[in-house]
Amino acid sequence: MSLSRSPSPVPGGGWASPGLNINTSGRSSPSQAYTGSTATPVMWESARLKRAGNSGYPSFSTQNKGFFTRHMRRISSSLPRFSNAQQHAEKEKDKPVRAPWSVQNLPLLGRLRGIMARMGRKMKMRLLFLFLLVMAVVLFYTTPLVYYWRRTTWLGGGQKFVIILAANVGGGVMEWKGAREWAIERDSVRNKKRYVNRWGYDLEIVDMSTKKRYAHEWRESWEKVDFIRNSLKKYPKAEWIWWLDLNTFIMEPTYSLQDHIFNQLDKHVYRDINEYNPLNITHPITDPYLDATSQSPIGDGNPNSVNLVLSQDCSGFNLGSFFVRRSPWLDRLLDVWWDPVAYEQKHMEWEHKEQDALEQLYTTQPWIRQHTAFLPQRMINSFPTGACSENGNDTRIHYNQDDRDFLVNMAGCEWGRDCWGEMYSFRELSYYLNRNPWELFKEDLVAVLWEKLTGHKVKL
């Protein structure tokens, strides 16, 4: 191939593109012509334009790559376009007629999908978190999880408390249990079971039927000592034992023992019996041989040294509801309290049996006073109006609905009062005071409106 110096590879001269005939590079022609598959020579400038993919545009075109051109096109494309109303109407006539769209025609799942599709990612995450939180709360309170949570020693602390309920399966010495007695026992046991299941405590139901502890004595109601000992052995993790008589009813099951009493024991109890002293016991003991703690009216003042917590009614100590703490002091007290020698000497004088015996020990033994504390009676042992009623209603002793007292003890109801009537009355009152929101809605709104509209009472 000869190197031609002609100004153009095209026969006859000249370039295919106008304006390229001016020789400014010192060459009159490209160094080599391009030959395609058809052996037809292709011009150099045309090949370059084809490779650039811009055939038909001049070489100096910006090809919509400029900053202002690109953004102006974006802005213009986002602006609304207006058309002639007549043309729009004609187009609408050509469209097929469709039935009006209604949300009600969509299934529920389709509506939910539509709502979820319109939500943002953050809103979806919030709703998911809220749903999981609600499900966790529902599962926690509707399954045994809440029981084990409250029972665990290092969480709720329920294992630290054991309730001993004195039942009377045999009926007693002189009489058998009738239908009312069985009903009282059934309601009392059910009340305690619901309470311990709610807060994770242990319940020990004991049989207080009369048994001979020795060959020559019955010692009825002295079984408290034996049952407390057995419960301490049966529940090694228990710290406090709460004794309850059968004729008691927990009015406020939403009160835990921790929140109601033991989390702030020092603020609730009083150790100086002179604050309320129906027995007129001289306190403190001032014998010169005693140490400063024994001569102090409040002992050492440390709530951790309290091992016996009880209340006083109009007659003195009341053991229908009291607490004892596991300790060497308690072991010693139970030994002395059960002492058969003291019983033989004094049981004819002790009308209230083990209760009078404890009063005697408190009066004569300084080491017992140091570890004994008293709670206001209405905190753990409220009386109905029929008990201790010689002086009328006593705000220190008798149950008060407005203050939502914790427990009612129908003490002495078997002596001239109706035990079943009192138990039934307080049971219904407790149910009424502790209604859930749904029951409040039905009974306080729906039933009242129905009575006003129809004049008839309805029980929902």
C-alpha positions as CSV (number, residue, x, y, z in Angstrom):
1,M,0.0,0.0,0.0
2,S,1.4,3.3,-1.0
3,L,1.3,6.3,1.3
4,S,-0.7,8.9,-0.6
5,R,-0.2,12.5,0.2
6,S,-3.6,13.4,-1.3
7,P,-5.7,15.7,0.9
8,S,-8.5,13.1,1.2
9,P,-9.0,9.3,1.1
10,V,-12.0,9.8,-1.1
11,P,-11.3,9.6,-4.8
12,G,-11.5,13.1,-6.2
13,G,-10.4,14.8,-3.0
14,G,-12.1,16.5,-0.1
15,W,-13.3,15.2,3.3
16,A,-16.7,13.8,4.0
17,S,-17.3,16.2,6.9
18,P,-17.6,19.8,6.0
19,G,-15.0,22.1,7.6
20,L,-12.4,19.5,7.8
21,N,-10.7,20.4,4.5
22,I,-8.6,23.0,6.3
23,N,-5.3,21.5,7.1
24,T,-4.2,22.8,10.6
25,S,-2.4,19.7,11.9
26,G,0.3,19.6,9.2
27,R,-1.2,16.4,7.7
28,S,-3.3,16.3,4.6
29,S,-5.0,13.0,5.5
30,P,-5.4,10.5,8.3
31,S,-2.5,8.0,8.6
32,Q,-4.7,5.0,7.7
33,A,-8.1,4.5,6.3
34,Y,-10.7,2.1,8.0
35,T,-12.1,-0.7,6.0
36,G,-15.3,-2.4,7.1
37,S,-16.5,-5.9,6.3
38,T,-17.7,-4.7,2.9
39,A,-14.3,-3.5,2.0
40,T,-15.7,0.0,1.7
41,P,-13.5,2.6,3.2
42,V,-15.0,4.4,6.2
43,M,-14.1,8.0,7.1
44,W,-12.2,8.6,10.3
45,E,-14.5,11.2,11.6
46,S,-17.6,9.2,11.0
47,A,-16.2,6.2,12.8
48,R,-15.4,8.3,15.8
49,L,-18.9,9.7,15.9
50,K,-20.4,6.2,15.7
51,R,-18.3,4.9,18.5
52,A,-19.5,7.8,20.6
53,G,-23.1,6.8,19.9
54,N,-24.1,10.3,18.7
55,S,-24.7,9.9,15.1
56,G,-26.5,12.9,13.7
57,Y,-25.3,15.4,16.3
58,P,-22.5,17.9,15.6
59,S,-19.2,17.3,17.4
60,F,-19.6,20.4,19.6
61,S,-23.0,19.4,21.2
62,T,-23.2,19.0,25.0
63,Q,-25.6,16.0,24.6
64,N,-27.7,17.1,27.6
65,K,-24.7,16.8,29.9
66,G,-24.6,20.4,31.2
67,F,-25.5,21.2,34.8
68,F,-28.2,23.8,34.1
69,T,-29.7,21.9,31.2
70,R,-30.0,18.7,33.2
71,H,-31.6,20.3,36.2
72,M,-33.9,22.5,34.1
73,R,-35.2,19.3,32.5
74,R,-35.8,17.7,35.8
75,I,-37.7,20.8,37.1
76,S,-39.8,21.1,33.9
77,S,-40.7,17.4,33.9
78,S,-42.0,17.6,37.5
79,L,-44.3,20.6,36.7
80,P,-48.0,19.9,36.1
81,R,-49.2,19.8,32.5
82,F,-52.4,21.5,31.4
83,S,-54.5,20.5,28.5
84,N,-57.6,21.9,27.0
85,A,-60.7,21.1,28.9
86,Q,-62.5,20.0,25.7
87,Q,-59.7,17.6,24.8
88,H,-59.8,16.2,28.3
89,A,-63.5,15.7,28.1
90,E,-63.2,14.0,24.8
91,K,-60.6,11.7,26.2
92,E,-62.8,10.9,29.2
93,K,-65.6,9.9,26.9
94,D,-63.4,7.4,25.2
95,K,-62.5,5.7,28.4
96,P,-64.7,2.7,29.5
97,V,-67.1,3.4,32.3
98,R,-66.1,1.7,35.6
99,A,-68.0,1.1,38.8
100,P,-67.3,3.6,41.6
101,W,-64.4,2.4,43.9
102,S,-65.2,1.8,47.5
103,V,-63.0,0.9,50.5
104,Q,-65.8,-1.4,51.8
105,N,-65.3,-3.6,48.7
106,L,-61.8,-4.5,49.8
107,P,-61.2,-7.4,52.3
108,L,-59.7,-6.6,55.7
109,L,-56.4,-8.1,54.7
110,G,-56.2,-5.8,51.7
111,R,-57.0,-2.7,53.7
112,L,-54.3,-3.6,56.2
113,R,-51.8,-4.2,53.4
114,G,-52.7,-0.8,52.0
115,I,-52.3,0.9,55.3
116,M,-48.9,-0.8,55.9
117,A,-47.7,0.1,52.4
118,R,-48.4,3.8,53.1
119,M,-46.5,3.8,56.4
120,G,-43.0,4.8,56.7
121,R,-40.2,2.5,57.9
122,K,-40.0,4.3,61.3
123,M,-43.7,4.0,61.9
124,K,-43.6,0.3,61.2
125,M,-40.8,-0.2,63.6
126,R,-42.7,1.7,66.3
127,L,-45.8,-0.3,65.8
128,L,-43.8,-3.6,65.9
129,F,-42.1,-2.5,69.1
130,L,-45.5,-1.6,70.7
131,F,-47.0,-4.9,69.6
132,L,-44.2,-6.9,71.1
133,L,-44.4,-4.9,74.3
134,V,-48.2,-5.6,74.6
135,M,-47.7,-9.2,73.9
136,A,-44.9,-9.5,76.5
137,V,-47.1,-7.9,79.2
138,V,-50.1,-10.1,78.3
139,L,-48.0,-13.3,78.4
140,F,-46.3,-12.2,81.6
141,Y,-49.6,-11.7,83.5
142,T,-51.7,-14.5,82.0
143,T,-49.1,-17.3,82.4
144,P,-47.3,-18.7,85.4
145,L,-44.3,-16.4,84.6
146,V,-45.6,-13.7,87.0
147,Y,-45.9,-16.3,89.8
148,Y,-42.3,-17.5,89.4
149,W,-41.1,-13.9,89.0
150,R,-42.7,-12.9,92.3
151,R,-41.7,-16.1,94.0
152,T,-38.0,-15.9,93.2
153,T,-35.9,-14.9,96.2
154,W,-33.8,-12.3,94.3
155,L,-36.7,-10.8,92.4
156,G,-40.1,-10.8,94.1
157,G,-39.0,-12.5,97.3
158,G,-42.2,-14.6,97.6
159,Q,-40.3,-17.7,98.9
160,K,-39.5,-15.8,102.1
161,F,-43.1,-15.9,103.3
162,V,-45.3,-18.9,104.3
163,I,-48.9,-18.5,105.4
164,I,-50.2,-21.1,107.8
165,L,-54.0,-21.3,107.8
166,A,-55.6,-23.1,110.7
167,A,-58.4,-25.3,109.4
168,N,-60.7,-27.5,111.4
169,V,-61.3,-30.7,109.5
170,G,-62.6,-32.6,112.5
171,G,-65.0,-30.0,113.7
172,G,-63.7,-29.5,117.3
173,V,-64.4,-31.3,120.6
174,M,-68.0,-30.7,121.3
175,E,-69.7,-30.2,117.9
176,W,-69.5,-31.4,114.3
177,K,-69.2,-29.0,111.4
178,G,-72.5,-28.2,109.6
179,A,-73.1,-26.6,106.2
180,R,-72.3,-23.1,107.3
181,E,-69.0,-24.2,108.9
182,W,-68.0,-26.0,105.7
183,A,-68.9,-22.9,103.7
184,I,-66.8,-20.7,105.9
185,E,-63.8,-23.0,105.6
186,R,-64.3,-23.2,101.8
187,D,-64.3,-19.4,101.4
188,S,-61.4,-18.8,103.7
189,V,-59.2,-21.4,102.0
190,R,-60.0,-20.2,98.5
191,N,-59.3,-16.6,99.6
192,K,-55.8,-17.6,100.9
193,K,-55.0,-19.8,97.8
194,R,-55.8,-16.9,95.5
195,Y,-53.6,-14.6,97.5
196,V,-50.5,-16.8,97.6
197,N,-50.9,-17.7,93.8
198,R,-50.9,-14.0,93.1
199,W,-47.8,-13.1,95.0
200,G,-45.8,-16.4,95.0
201,Y,-46.1,-17.3,98.7
202,D,-46.4,-20.7,100.2
203,L,-49.6,-21.8,101.9
204,E,-49.7,-24.5,104.6
205,I,-53.2,-25.6,105.6
206,V,-53.1,-27.4,108.9
207,D,-55.7,-29.4,110.8
208,M,-56.5,-27.8,114.1
209,S,-58.8,-30.7,115.2
210,T,-58.2,-31.6,118.8
211,K,-55.5,-34.2,119.5
212,K,-53.8,-35.5,122.6
213,R,-50.3,-34.2,122.7
214,Y,-49.8,-36.0,126.0
215,A,-51.6,-38.8,127.7
216,H,-53.3,-36.5,130.2
217,E,-54.1,-33.3,128.2
218,W,-55.7,-32.0,125.0
219,R,-54.2,-28.5,124.9
220,E,-56.6,-27.5,122.1
221,S,-55.3,-24.5,120.0
222,W,-51.7,-25.0,121.3
223,E,-50.9,-26.7,118.1
224,K,-49.7,-23.3,116.8
225,V,-46.2,-24.1,118.2
226,D,-45.9,-27.5,116.6
227,F,-47.2,-26.3,113.2
228,I,-44.8,-23.3,113.2
229,R,-41.9,-25.6,113.9
230,N,-42.9,-28.1,111.2
231,S,-43.3,-25.2,108.6
232,L,-39.9,-23.9,109.3
233,K,-38.5,-27.4,108.6
234,K,-40.7,-27.9,105.5
235,Y,-39.8,-24.5,103.9
236,P,-36.1,-24.0,104.5
237,K,-36.0,-20.8,102.4
238,A,-38.9,-19.1,104.4
239,E,-37.9,-16.2,106.5
240,W,-41.4,-15.1,107.9
241,I,-44.3,-17.2,109.0
242,W,-47.7,-15.6,108.9
243,W,-50.3,-17.4,111.1
244,L,-54.0,-16.9,110.2
245,D,-57.1,-18.2,111.9
246,L,-59.8,-19.8,109.8
247,N,-62.3,-16.9,110.4
248,T,-60.2,-14.4,108.5
249,F,-60.6,-12.9,105.1
250,I,-58.0,-10.9,103.0
251,M,-59.9,-7.9,101.8
252,E,-57.2,-6.4,99.6
253,P,-55.4,-9.2,97.6
254,T,-53.6,-6.5,95.6
255,Y,-51.5,-5.7,98.7
256,S,-48.3,-7.7,98.9
257,L,-46.8,-8.3,102.3
258,Q,-43.6,-6.6,101.2
259,D,-45.2,-3.4,100.1
260,H,-47.8,-3.4,102.9
261,I,-45.5,-4.1,105.8
262,F,-41.9,-5.4,105.4
263,N,-40.3,-3.0,103.0
264,Q,-40.8,-0.3,105.6
265,L,-41.1,-2.3,108.8
266,D,-39.5,0.4,110.9
267,K,-42.1,2.9,109.9
268,H,-45.1,0.7,110.5
269,V,-44.3,-1.0,113.8
270,Y,-44.0,0.4,117.3
271,R,-42.0,-1.3,120.0
272,D,-43.1,0.8,122.9
273,I,-46.3,-0.9,124.1
274,N,-47.3,2.3,125.9
275,E,-48.6,3.6,122.6
276,Y,-51.6,1.3,123.0
277,N,-51.6,-0.8,126.2
278,P,-55.0,-2.3,127.0
279,L,-53.3,-4.8,129.4
280,N,-51.6,-1.9,131.4
281,I,-48.3,-3.7,131.3
282,T,-45.5,-1.8,132.9
283,H,-42.9,-1.0,130.3
284,P,-40.0,-1.0,130.2
285,I,-38.7,-3.1,133.0
286,T,-36.4,-1.1,135.2
287,D,-34.6,-3.7,137.3
288,P,-31.0,-2.6,137.9
289,Y,-29.4,-5.9,136.8
290,L,-30.7,-5.4,133.2
291,D,-28.6,-4.0,130.4
292,A,-29.4,-0.7,128.6
293,T,-31.2,-2.5,125.8
294,S,-33.5,-4.4,128.1
295,Q,-34.4,-1.2,130.0
296,S,-35.0,0.8,126.8
297,P,-38.7,1.1,125.7
298,I,-37.8,0.4,122.1
299,G,-35.1,-2.2,122.6
300,D,-32.1,-1.6,120.3
301,G,-34.3,0.3,117.8
302,N,-33.1,-1.9,114.9
303,P,-35.9,-3.3,112.8
304,N,-33.8,-6.3,111.9
305,S,-33.9,-7.4,115.5
306,V,-37.7,-7.7,115.4
307,N,-38.7,-11.4,115.4
308,L,-42.3,-11.3,116.5
309,V,-44.9,-8.9,115.0
310,L,-48.5,-8.9,116.3
311,S,-51.4,-6.6,117.0
312,Q,-53.5,-5.8,120.1
313,D,-57.3,-5.6,120.3
314,C,-59.5,-4.3,123.1
315,S,-58.5,-7.2,125.3
316,G,-54.8,-7.5,124.7
317,F,-52.6,-9.6,122.4
318,N,-54.4,-11.1,119.4
319,L,-53.0,-14.2,117.7
320,G,-55.5,-14.6,115.0
321,S,-53.0,-12.9,112.7
322,F,-49.3,-12.6,113.6
323,F,-45.8,-13.0,112.1
324,V,-42.7,-14.7,113.4
325,R,-39.2,-14.6,111.8
326,R,-36.9,-17.6,111.5
327,S,-34.1,-17.1,114.1
328,P,-32.5,-18.7,117.2
329,W,-34.6,-16.4,119.3
330,L,-37.8,-17.9,117.8
331,D,-36.6,-21.4,118.6
332,R,-36.1,-20.4,122.2
333,L,-39.5,-18.7,122.3
334,L,-41.3,-21.8,121.0
335,D,-39.6,-24.0,123.6
336,V,-40.6,-21.8,126.5
337,W,-44.1,-21.2,125.0
338,W,-44.8,-24.9,124.8
339,D,-43.3,-25.7,128.2
340,P,-45.6,-28.3,129.7
341,V,-44.5,-27.4,133.3
342,A,-45.8,-23.8,132.8
343,Y,-48.9,-25.1,131.2
344,E,-49.6,-27.4,134.1
345,Q,-49.2,-24.6,136.6
346,K,-51.1,-21.9,134.8
347,H,-53.6,-23.4,132.2
348,M,-56.5,-23.0,134.6
349,E,-55.9,-19.2,134.8
350,W,-55.2,-18.8,131.0
351,E,-58.7,-18.3,129.6
352,H,-57.3,-17.6,126.1
353,K,-54.8,-20.5,126.3
354,E,-51.7,-19.9,124.3
355,Q,-52.5,-16.2,123.9
356,D,-52.5,-15.6,127.6
357,A,-49.4,-17.6,127.9
358,L,-47.6,-15.3,125.4
359,E,-48.8,-12.3,127.4
360,Q,-47.4,-13.8,130.5
361,L,-44.0,-14.4,128.9
362,Y,-43.9,-10.8,127.5
363,T,-44.7,-9.4,130.9
364,T,-42.1,-11.3,132.8
365,Q,-39.2,-11.9,130.3
366,P,-37.2,-8.9,129.2
367,W,-35.5,-10.9,126.4
368,I,-38.9,-11.4,124.7
369,R,-39.7,-7.6,124.8
370,Q,-36.5,-6.8,123.0
371,H,-37.5,-8.6,119.9
372,T,-41.3,-8.0,119.9
373,A,-43.0,-5.3,117.9
374,F,-46.7,-4.3,117.4
375,L,-48.6,-3.2,114.3
376,P,-51.7,-1.1,114.3
377,Q,-54.5,-3.6,114.4
378,R,-56.2,-2.5,111.2
379,M,-53.1,-3.2,109.2
380,I,-53.3,-7.0,109.7
381,N,-56.3,-7.8,111.9
382,S,-59.3,-5.5,111.5
383,F,-62.4,-6.5,113.5
384,P,-66.0,-6.3,112.3
385,T,-68.3,-3.9,114.2
386,G,-69.7,-6.8,116.3
387,A,-66.3,-7.6,117.9
388,C,-65.0,-5.4,120.8
389,S,-68.2,-3.4,120.5
390,E,-68.7,-2.5,124.2
391,N,-67.6,1.1,123.5
392,G,-69.1,1.3,120.0
393,N,-67.2,1.7,116.8
394,D,-63.5,2.1,117.5
395,T,-61.4,3.6,114.6
396,R,-58.3,1.9,116.0
397,I,-59.9,-1.6,115.8
398,H,-62.9,-1.9,113.5
399,Y,-62.8,-2.3,109.7
400,N,-63.0,0.9,107.6
401,Q,-64.1,0.5,104.0
402,D,-62.9,3.9,103.0
403,D,-59.3,3.1,104.2
404,R,-59.4,-0.3,102.4
405,D,-58.1,-2.3,105.4
406,F,-56.0,-5.3,104.5
407,L,-57.6,-8.1,106.4
408,V,-60.7,-8.8,108.5
409,N,-60.7,-11.2,111.5
410,M,-64.2,-12.3,112.6
411,A,-62.8,-13.1,116.0
412,G,-65.4,-14.5,118.5
413,C,-68.2,-14.7,115.9
414,E,-69.1,-18.2,117.3
415,W,-70.1,-16.6,120.5
416,G,-73.5,-15.0,119.7
417,R,-72.7,-13.7,116.2
418,D,-73.3,-15.1,112.7
419,C,-69.9,-16.3,111.4
420,W,-71.3,-17.2,108.0
421,G,-73.2,-14.0,107.6
422,E,-70.1,-11.9,108.4
423,M,-67.9,-14.0,106.1
424,Y,-70.3,-13.7,103.2
425,S,-70.7,-10.0,103.7
426,F,-67.0,-9.3,103.7
427,R,-66.4,-11.6,100.8
428,E,-68.9,-9.8,98.6
429,L,-67.5,-6.4,99.7
430,S,-64.0,-7.5,98.8
431,Y,-65.2,-8.6,95.3
432,Y,-67.0,-5.3,94.9
433,L,-64.0,-3.2,95.9
434,N,-61.5,-5.1,93.7
435,R,-63.5,-5.2,90.4
436,N,-61.5,-5.1,87.2
437,P,-62.1,-2.4,84.5
438,W,-64.5,-4.6,82.5
439,E,-66.6,-5.3,85.6
440,L,-66.7,-1.6,86.5
441,F,-67.9,-0.8,82.9
442,K,-70.7,-3.4,83.1
443,E,-71.9,-2.7,86.6
444,D,-71.4,1.0,87.0
445,L,-72.3,2.1,83.5
446,V,-74.2,-0.4,81.5
447,A,-76.4,-1.7,84.4
448,V,-77.1,1.8,85.7
449,L,-78.1,3.0,82.2
450,W,-80.3,0.0,81.7
451,E,-82.0,0.6,85.1
452,K,-82.7,4.2,84.2
453,L,-84.1,3.4,80.8
454,T,-86.2,0.4,81.7
455,G,-86.7,0.8,85.5
456,H,-85.5,-2.8,86.1
457,K,-82.3,-3.8,87.8
458,V,-80.0,-6.2,86.0
459,K,-77.0,-8.1,87.2
460,L,-74.4,-8.5,84.5
